[in-house]
Amino acid sequence: MIEPAMIAANSRNFSGGPGALPESVLQQIQQAIAVVPETGLSILGISHRSAWFADVVREAEDNIRTLLGLGSDYHVLFLQGGATQQFAMVPLTLLHNRSAAAEYIHGGYWSGKAIAEASRSGNIKVVWSGANDRFTRLPAAEELQLSPDAPYFHYVSNETVEGLQFRQPMGLDSVPRVCDMSSDFLSRPCEAERFSLIYAHAQKNLGPAGVTVVVVRDSLLQNSPTDLPGFLDYHSHIKAHSNYNTPPVFAIYVVLLVTRWLLHDIGGVAAMAHINQRKAELLYGLLDQSEGFYRGHARPADRSLMNAVFNLATPELEQRFLSEALTAGFHGLAGHRSIGGIRASLYNAVTLAAVEELAQFMTDFRARHA
Amino acid sequence: MIEPAMIAANSRNFSGGPGALPESVLQQIQQAIAVVPETGLSILGISHRSAWFADVVREAEDNIRTLLGLGSDYHVLFLQGGATQQFAMVPLTLLHNRSAAAEYIHGGYWSGKAIAEASRSGNIKVVWSGANDRFTRLPAAEELQLSPDAPYFHYVSNETVEGLQFRQPMGLDSVPRVCDMSSDFLSRPCEAERFSLIYAHAQKNLGPAGVTVVVVRDSLLQNSPTDLPGFLDYHSHIKAHSNYNTPPVFAIYVVLLVTRWLLHDIGGVAAMAHINQRKAELLYGLLDQSEGFYRGHARPADRSLMNAVFNLATPELEQRFLSEALTAGFHGLAGHRSIGGIRASLYNAVTLAAVEELAQFMTDFRARHA
């Protein structure tokens, strides 16, 4: 039988993603796998053309509008293909018939992926790279030399692998801002209306892998090409209310539940940011007071509230840390395979209590191994 | 609380898709939402880079190989984007640098969608269309004039909307066969090795919406282009074992559970076909003996074992049928919005018992309204 304690154990999931979901959301999903009361059917067997599902999409969209304070000139879409598909859709859409280069910040692993993919589809220019600093810092606004003629300016707001996060919107207000917010979407207020396009896959703060939220200002798409395959054309999805072809019904339903939780249980993104701030301060405070036992990767000014990335003195000690942490019930703490080390991801659904438990474990571990 | 009877009610889901899932699979999913015992985490919070998930992909792939009897020259992939994405990926991949037209059968609504999408990406030719017969029949092999020089030949094995199904592989053995089997994949033996590429989204016979299975012969991809966006390049997905970017972990896990059920509980696709045959015979027998009360859409020789499409004398009577059916606990019987009427979809997870109950309801309804 399924014990509530089993669900509660998920709050100790510090994975970089797919990550933790709120306990109350997991309980609702369990119920919905058997039956969604309004429909008499499992969530997995409900038609994507049903009135019930149209309401799910509408409410999820409205909740995101409310959480971000978006005006009616924005569309909110639920697509497939992850951020990776957006890496291509953005230049395919916005660099059509444009000769000027789109400008990209190379702030870490994921912006590198976005740049590689965009290069295949159009003319882009990297205006800043953290490669020479092993992606331990992000640029200040005044370090960037940006062109007012760029078709758009792209960056990743939170670099999940290296644990770096911008504190405020970058770029010029006169050039369309396009931002991959996959790992910090809805984790804090973001001045959404200063962006022309925001995309975020669900599996950090929003829901399960398999759906990606796109927020796009209508005017950005005025000159987009008309000969793209239908599923790569934002217009197809806008016209069809995210039902151009069968959407990932289950994943979108979970996003709805998570946005309800954010709105009604947490109280919105400012309240969420306050909790996230406390979680991050607790963990970074512990690193800073560890006398070099735990060594943060990112420059303190650019530390991410979502992903705390750090090292111990040796790879052997890191392995020991991971193995003892797992025994103690803390999951997903291994760093990204590209850089190793330790990463504690502190997404919305990771509770302050879970972070306090992790901090206690880290204090004890240091006492045993320092 | 969740009652087992609630899960059991899902077996009366006759929807065209997303459709029913086996009761035992729904029970396992409920458990996995709380915790997958081997991992200590909810299925929604497990990393796509974990060893556990690599095993899930490997076993799901192996099960499909076993069910179809595929040799090692085939790749089995789990992608996003549905059949719609395949409508574009196939011509983008196979018509690159080719001047000869790919040949398509226009057998119904869904092959029409495939043709429209393929036309944007390359040179294609429609070799047969059922449009003038309102898609009530499919061509016999000898009706087709096929070119031995076509880069590939494409058709849809089961037309979900009109309820038409091919009885055997169409096309020339010398031209690569590409087939959309979305609505009859793994419902019967299909001589898979006579195909070069088969694709099928999950939400009929395989799992929830959000994942698409592609079976592709390695040699078909020898001359494919190298400049496609990565997620549209079959090679990217082959190299990464369906983990090129974060895959829909949950949907793939459900596909694994369904393939286990097919292999171990049902006993394979031949055994499944036998059950599906009995379900369809029961329902079509009832139509044929109804003295015109229930009027089948498809010519009997081309009737689908998966989707029984029929009309009643008037739209009003059809509405009454749908409303009384729903009251009696039968879901998803409305015909596709493009043609209306009634559609009873008899996918793998719809039990013979559920079809017997529906047949009884239909007999009673006729007695009340004839």
HADDOCK unambig.tbl for C-alpha pairs under 7 A between the chains (distance, minus, plus):
assign (segid A and resid 2 and name CA) (segid B and resid 31 and name CA) 6.34 0.50 0.50
assign (segid A and resid 6 and name CA) (segid B and resid 34 and name CA) 6.00 0.50 0.50
assign (segid A and resid 6 and name CA) (segid B and resid 35 and name CA) 6.21 0.50 0.50
assign (segid A and resid 7 and name CA) (segid B and resid 34 and name CA) 4.80 0.50 0.50
assign (segid A and resid 7 and name CA) (segid B and resid 35 and name CA) 6.74 0.50 0.50
assign (segid A and resid 10 and name CA) (segid B and resid 41 and name CA) 5.71 0.50 0.50
assign (segid A and resid 10 and name CA) (segid B and resid 42 and name CA) 6.54 0.50 0.50
assign (segid A and resid 17 and name CA) (segid B and resid 47 and name CA) 6.14 0.50 0.50
assign (segid A and resid 18 and name CA) (segid B and resid 44 and name CA) 6.87 0.50 0.50
assign (segid A and resid 18 and name CA) (segid B and resid 45 and name CA) 5.02 0.50 0.50
assign (segid A and resid 18 and name CA) (segid B and resid 46 and name CA) 5.99 0.50 0.50
assign (segid A and resid 18 and name CA) (segid B and resid 47 and name CA) 5.42 0.50 0.50
assign (segid A and resid 19 and name CA) (segid B and resid 45 and name CA) 4.65 0.50 0.50
assign (segid A and resid 20 and name CA) (segid B and resid 45 and name CA) 5.31 0.50 0.50
assign (segid A and resid 26 and name CA) (segid B and resid 33 and name CA) 6.71 0.50 0.50
assign (segid A and resid 26 and name CA) (segid B and resid 34 and name CA) 6.92 0.50 0.50
assign (segid A and resid 30 and name CA) (segid B and resid 30 and name CA) 5.35 0.50 0.50
assign (segid A and resid 30 and name CA) (segid B and resid 33 and name CA) 6.19 0.50 0.50
assign (segid A and resid 31 and name CA) (segid B and resid 2 and name CA) 6.35 0.50 0.50
assign (segid A and resid 33 and name CA) (segid B and resid 26 and name CA) 6.71 0.50 0.50
assign (segid A and resid 33 and name CA) (segid B and resid 30 and name CA) 6.19 0.50 0.50
assign (segid A and resid 34 and name CA) (segid B and resid 6 and name CA) 6.00 0.50 0.50
assign (segid A and resid 34 and name CA) (segid B and resid 7 and name CA) 4.80 0.50 0.50
assign (segid A and resid 34 and name CA) (segid B and resid 26 and name CA) 6.93 0.50 0.50
assign (segid A and resid 35 and name CA) (segid B and resid 6 and name CA) 6.22 0.50 0.50
assign (segid A and resid 35 and name CA) (segid B and resid 7 and name CA) 6.74 0.50 0.50
assign (segid A and resid 41 and name CA) (segid B and resid 10 and name CA) 5.73 0.50 0.50
assign (segid A and resid 42 and name CA) (segid B and resid 10 and name CA) 6.55 0.50 0.50
assign (segid A and resid 44 and name CA) (segid B and resid 18 and name CA) 6.87 0.50 0.50
assign (segid A and resid 44 and name CA) (segid B and resid 208 and name CA) 5.55 0.50 0.50
assign (segid A and resid 45 and name CA) (segid B and resid 18 and name CA) 5.02 0.50 0.50
assign (segid A and resid 45 and name CA) (segid B and resid 19 and name CA) 4.64 0.50 0.50
assign (segid A and resid 45 and name CA) (segid B and resid 20 and name CA) 5.31 0.50 0.50
assign (segid A and resid 46 and name CA) (segid B and resid 18 and name CA) 5.99 0.50 0.50
assign (segid A and resid 47 and name CA) (segid B and resid 17 and name CA) 6.14 0.50 0.50
assign (segid A and resid 47 and name CA) (segid B and resid 18 and name CA) 5.42 0.50 0.50
assign (segid A and resid 80 and name CA) (segid B and resid 80 and name CA) 6.37 0.50 0.50
assign (segid A and resid 80 and name CA) (segid B and resid 81 and name CA) 5.87 0.50 0.50
assign (segid A and resid 81 and name CA) (segid B and resid 80 and name CA) 5.87 0.50 0.50
assign (segid A and resid 81 and name CA) (segid B and resid 81 and name CA) 6.58 0.50 0.50
assign (segid A and resid 84 and name CA) (segid B and resid 245 and name CA) 6.73 0.50 0.50
assign (segid A and resid 85 and name CA) (segid B and resid 231 and name CA) 6.67 0.50 0.50
assign (segid A and resid 88 and name CA) (segid B and resid 229 and name CA) 6.30 0.50 0.50
assign (segid A and resid 117 and name CA) (segid B and resid 229 and name CA) 6.50 0.50 0.50
assign (segid A and resid 120 and name CA) (segid B and resid 227 and name CA) 6.73 0.50 0.50
assign (segid A and resid 120 and name CA) (segid B and resid 229 and name CA) 6.78 0.50 0.50
assign (segid A and resid 208 and name CA) (segid B and resid 44 and name CA) 5.56 0.50 0.50
assign (segid A and resid 209 and name CA) (segid B and resid 246 and name CA) 6.78 0.50 0.50
assign (segid A and resid 209 and name CA) (segid B and resid 247 and name CA) 6.67 0.50 0.50
assign (segid A and resid 209 and name CA) (segid B and resid 248 and name CA) 5.05 0.50 0.50
assign (segid A and resid 209 and name CA) (segid B and resid 249 and name CA) 6.35 0.50 0.50
assign (segid A and resid 210 and name CA) (segid B and resid 210 and name CA) 6.49 0.50 0.50
assign (segid A and resid 210 and name CA) (segid B and resid 247 and name CA) 6.62 0.50 0.50
assign (segid A and resid 210 and name CA) (segid B and resid 248 and name CA) 4.44 0.50 0.50
assign (segid A and resid 227 and name CA) (segid B and resid 120 and name CA) 6.74 0.50 0.50
assign (segid A and resid 229 and name CA) (segid B and resid 88 and name CA) 6.31 0.50 0.50
assign (segid A and resid 229 and name CA) (segid B and resid 117 and name CA) 6.51 0.50 0.50
assign (segid A and resid 229 and name CA) (segid B and resid 120 and name CA) 6.77 0.50 0.50
assign (segid A and resid 231 and name CA) (segid B and resid 85 and name CA) 6.69 0.50 0.50
assign (segid A and resid 245 and name CA) (segid B and resid 84 and name CA) 6.73 0.50 0.50
assign (segid A and resid 246 and name CA) (segid B and resid 209 and name CA) 6.79 0.50 0.50
assign (segid A and resid 247 and name CA) (segid B and resid 209 and name CA) 6.68 0.50 0.50
assign (segid A and resid 247 and name CA) (segid B and resid 210 and name CA) 6.64 0.50 0.50
assign (segid A and resid 248 and name CA) (segid B and resid 209 and name CA) 5.05 0.50 0.50
assign (segid A and resid 248 and name CA) (segid B and resid 210 and name CA) 4.44 0.50 0.50
assign (segid A and resid 249 and name CA) (segid B and resid 209 and name CA) 6.34 0.50 0.50
